[in-house]
Amino acid sequence: MKRLSNGWLATIIIVVAIILDQVIKIWVKTHFYYGEQVDVTSWFKILFIENNGMAFGMELGSKTLLTWFRIIFSIIFIYYLVKIRRRTDLPKGFVACIAFITAGAIGNVIDCIAYGQIFNDPIAPQVAQLFPSEGGYASLFNGKVVDMLYFPLCEWDWPQWMPGIGGEHFLFFQPIFNIADACLTTSILVLIIFYNKHLAGDKKKPEEEDTNDSNQDDGLTQA
């Protein structure tokens, strides 16, 4: 059986991850009103919110600049994947992580670029419409990122005797995120923990150059 090339592995991961991310976002956007929550379990909830910022709702400067940063970030990672598509010395897990990071960046870029144009923004309890007749809620590049995955795993009240936080209620885990955020964050952590030597810039050996590149399939250039 022919081994799956880096190019095809990355292509499959990126396409599947983006489709899954966008299908869930569009479903939530068109079936939930803003702030609506559905309890799947006591520790897993679907809670529809939107944000202007980066992963997990963080804010960072101008919305337009942030969108362009995401676009540039995505292009850089796509370029890197194209460069390593025929590398035989790189672990498949490393390539998969880079692909998931790329997919996560692109997934949120789509929200920023398109969602303001293709959705309206009604007042709750109304839900948003896809391609509304009156037009979208924001200009191009100024759409909001849709988040919905919420995992309040545990909570407690700190004892009164504890300095600074005594009596306060603590909830773990509070961030609300989406599939794209999960792809980005999880893959970055895996890269740092398991593939740090490759991040340091290990060079491929000269003998590992593929002299038959023209005869090899690679998804990033042919898919």
N, C-alpha and C positions, 0 to 999 in steps of 0.2 A: 504493500500500500504506500502510495506516494505521501511523503511528509508534507504537512501543511506549511506553506511558506509564511514568513513573517508578514508579508504584504496581505495575503489572504486572511490570516488570523486577525490582523488589525482591522481590515475592512469589515469582516463579519462582526467583530465586537462593536465597532463604531456604529454600524448601521442598526444592529439589533438594540443597542443601548439607547440610541437616539429615538428610534421608533417607540420603544417601551416608555421612555421618558415623556415623549410628546402625547402619546395616546392617553396616559394617565392624567397628564396636565389638562388636556382638552376635555376629558371626561369630567374631571373635578370642576373645571371652570364652567361647564355647561350644565352641571347637575347639582352643584352646591352654591348656596348664596354665601357671600363673604362672611367669614366667621363661623359658618356652620360646622358642627362637629358630629361625627359618627363614631361610637365606641365599638371597635372590633373586638378588643379584649380590655381588661382592666389596665393593661400596660401598653396597648397599641391603639391609637386613635387616628382617624382621618380628620384633619382640621384644615379647612381652606383659608389660607392667608396669601397675601402678595407682598413683595418687597422690592425696593429699588436698588438694593445693594448686592453684595457678594454672597457666597455660600452661607447658609444658616441665618440669613436675614441681616448680615452685617452691612453697615453703610460705609462708603468710601468715596468722598468727593462728588464731582459732577456725574450725573447720570449718563450723559453723552460720552464723556471721557471713559467712564467705566465700560460702556458698551464697546467702544473702540479698543480698549485694553483687552477685553475678552476676544474680540475678533483677531487682533494681532497675536494673542496667546494661542488661539486655535491654529492659526496659520503656521506659527513656529513649530508646533507639535506635529502638524501634518507633514511639514517639510522634513522634520526629523524622522518620522516614520517612513517616508519615502527613501531617505538616505540609508536606513538600516533594513530595508525590506528584504535584502538578500544576505544579510549577515548571518553566518552559521554559528558564530561564537557566542551569541547572546541567548540567554535562557528565554523560553517562551513566556514564562511568567513576567519577565521584565518587559517584553514587547506588549503583553496583555495589559500591564499596568499603564504604559504610555498610551495605549489605545483607549482605555477607560477614562483616563484624564482628558484626552482629546474629545471623547464623546461627551463627557460632562461639561466641558467648556462650550462646545457647540450647542448642546441642549439648552443651556441658559442664554446663549447668544440668540437663539431663535426666539425666545420669549421677548428679549429686549428689542429686537428688530421688528418683529411681526405682530406681537400680541396687541399692541396699542392700535394697530390698524385693522385687525380682523375680529376683535371683540369689542362689545360695548361694556359699560361699567355701571350697571343698575344699582339702585339702593335695595338693600336686603329687606324682605326675603325673596326678591326677584333674583333669578339667575342670569348669567351673561348669555348673550346670543352670539353665535359664530356667523360672521359676515352680516352684521346688522344693516338694515337699509339706510339708517341715519349715519353710518360710518363708525369708525373706531373711537376709542376714548383718549388716544394720545397720538402724537406725531411719530413718524418713523424713527427708530432708534430709542424711543422713550417708553417702550412697553415695560410692564412689571413682570417680575419672575413669580411663577406660581409655585407655592409650597403646600404640602399637605401631610407629610409623614411625621407623626408625633408619638414619641415613646416616653411617657412619664413613668419610668420604671419603678421608682419608689419615692416616698416622701416621709418627712418627719418634722417634728418641732424640736428645735435645739433646747436643751435644759436651761432654765433661767439663770443658773450660776455661771454659764459660760460667758466670758467677757466679749463684748462687741456684738455677738450674734445670739445671745440668750433670749429665748422666747420666740425667735423668728422661725418661720416655716420654710423648710428647704425641700425643693423638688428636683429630682434627678431622673431623667435627662430632659432639659427644657427646650432645646432647639427644635424648630419645625423646618423640615427640609424636603427635598425632592430626589428623584432618582439620579439626576445629574449631579447634585451635591454629594450624594453617596458614592457615586463613581469617582469623583474627584478626590474626596477626602480619604476614602478607604485605600485607593490606589497610591496616593502620596505616602501614606503611612507604611504600606507594604514595601514600596520602593526604598524608603529610608531604613526600614528594619532588615529587609532581606536582600536588597540589591544595591546597597550603598557603594560597593566597589565599582559598579557600572556607572553610577551617577558621578563618580570621581573622574570618569573619562578614560576608562580602559580602551586602549587602541586594539583594533583587530589585527591579527597577524597577517603578514604579507601573503603567506601561502593559503590563507583563507579567502582570498579574492576569487570570485567566481568568474572564470574566463568564458563561461557559456551563458552569460546573463541574458543574451537575446533569446535563448531557447527556454527560459524558465518563466513560468507563470507567476505574476505577483499582482495581488488584488488592488493595491493602491494606484497602479498605473493602468490596469486593464479593466477593473470592475466599473 
